[in-house]
């Protein structure tokens, strides 16, 4: 029974870990996040703007200014967030800016098709948690042609080559935007598995009491 208990706990632990498709918490460094500028009309056209800044308090930042190439400044995700991500259910992050701002998430695939999320207004001077339901047709525009279909969402997510989070308000010349806790989450662990784990734990506790 003790062996079964340990196996179940380990299984639940790894199942929970597998619920995350990709995570960046920035506890030690910028974890490979870069900065790019995007063409105003075509977000698949990007120009490198160096690496994201890192603050030892555990977040990254992007500062627009005269040394940044023309275009929309954006955070660009590292390889962990790319490839086949068709199993993810939510994309979330925390963002902060000390000027009136907005952000937007953009997914680009290997065929230069893209999903552009709805524009999200951000609160000035406070960290704001953003969570996007990925397979929601109302959340995305496909190649600026209108709301994406579920098939188009799935097609882009199967071959992700870029993930961008906008950091440019366009209204201020040298604004700074801060980013933290970026997560791609897969479909949650099924309740039946959790019930199984609870049952085994209860059985083990009952046996201990009996003995």
N, C-alpha and C positions, 0 to 999 in steps of 0.2 A: 504493500500500500504506500509506503514511504517513497518508493521508487516512482510509482505512478503519480504521486503528488508532485514530485520534483519535475517529472517530464511535462506534466500539465502546466505548471508555472512557467517553465522555459518556453513551451509552445505559445502560451498567451503573450509572453514578453516579446518574442520574435514576431508574432502576428501584429502586435501593436506597433512595433518598430516599422514593419512593412507597410503600415497604413500611410506613411509619409513617402511621397514620390521624390521629394527633395526639400531640404531645409537649410536656411542660412540664418544663424543667430548672431554672427559677428562678435563672438565672445573674445576672440584672439586677434583677428585681422579682418581684411575686407573679403576674404574667402573667394577671391578671383573675380569679384564684380568689377566691371569696367564702366566707363562713360562713353557715350556716343552722341552725336547729333543726327537727327533724322530730318529728311527732306519734308517740308511742310505738306506737300501733296502726295508723297509716296514714302511711307514709313519703312519700306523695304530697302530704301536707299540710305545707308548710314555712313558716317565718317567717325573714325576713332577720335576720342577726346581724352585719352589716357585712362588711368585706373581711378576707381572711386576713392575718395578720401576716407580715412578711418579715424574714429575717435575711440580712445581707450575706455570710455564708458560703455562701449559695446554697440556701436552703430556706425553706418557709413553715411557719407554726404556727398553732394554735388553742388559746386558753386559755379554759376554762370558768370561770364565776364568777357573782357576783350580778347583773352587768349583762347577762348572756346570757338571752334568753327561755327559758322552760321548754320542755323537750323534749330530744331527742338531738342534740348538737352534731355537725355534719358539715362537711367541706370540700365546696364546690360548684364543679364544673368550668365553665370559660368556654365560649363559643360554638364554639371550635375542636373541642371534644369532642362536640358535639351534631349533630343532623340524622341523615342516613342513614349509619349505621356498621355496616351488615350485612356488610361485607367484613372486619371485624376478626377476628383469630383469638385474640389474647391481650390482656389488660389487666394492666399491671404498675405497681408503684410501690414506693417505700421509705418506711418509717414508723418512728417512734421515740417512746417515751413513757417518762418517768422514774417511772412507777408501773405496777403490774400492769395490763394493758390488753387490749383486743381491738379489732378493726376489722371492717368489713363494707362491701361495695360494693353500691350500689343504683342501678339504671338505671330511669328513668321515661320512658314514651312520651307522645305527645300525647293519648292517650285515657285517661290516668291509670291505665294498667296499669303494673305494675312487676315487675322481677326483683330479688330480694333474695339476695345471695350468702351462702354459708355463713359463720358466725361464725369469725373467724380470731384466735387468741390471739397477742399480740405480746410479744416479749422486752423485759424492763424495762431501760432505760438503754442500749440498743444499736440501731443501725440494722438493720432487717430488710427483706429483699427479698421482695415478694409478687408472684407471677405466677399469673394465673387464665386457664385455658383457657375461652374465651367459649362456644364451642358444645359444652358438656359439660352434659348434662341434670342430672347429679348436683351441679353447682356452684350451681344456682339454685332458688329457690322463686318461683313465679309467683302474684302477688297473695295470698300466704300460703295457697295452696290445695294445696300439695304441690310436688313436683319439676316444673320446667318441661319442656315438650316442645321439640323442636328448632324446631317451627313457632312456638311462643310466644316463644322466644328471638329468632328472626328477626324476628317482628312488632314486638317492642319496639325492637330495634336499628335497624329501618328508620325510626323516627320518634322518636329520642331528644330529649327536652326537658330532661332533668336527669340528671346523673351525680353521685352522692354517695359520699364515703368517710368513714365514721364516725370521729369524733375524741373520742367521749365514752364513758368507762368506766362512768359512773353510780355508781361506788364512792367517788370522791373529789370534794370540792367545787370545787377549783380546779386540776385537772390540766391540763397542757399537752401537746399532741400535735404532732409535727413530721412534715412530708411533703416528699418530694423525688422527682424523676425519674419523673413519671407518664407512661405511654406506652400508647397504643392501637396495636397492631401488626397490619398486614394479613397475609394469607397470604404466606409467604416467596417471594422471586424464584425461579422454576423453575430446576432444576439445568441444564436444557438451555441456558438463556441464559448461565449462568456458564461452561459448557463451551465455548460459542461464543466467549466473550470470551477464555478461556484459549487456545483454538486460534489465534485471531488474534494474540494476544500472542506465542505461541510461533513462529508463522510469521514475524512481524516480526523477532523475535530471530534466527531462522535466516537470514533474508535479510541482516541486518547482519553476521553472522559470515561468510557467503559472500562478501560484498563486501569 
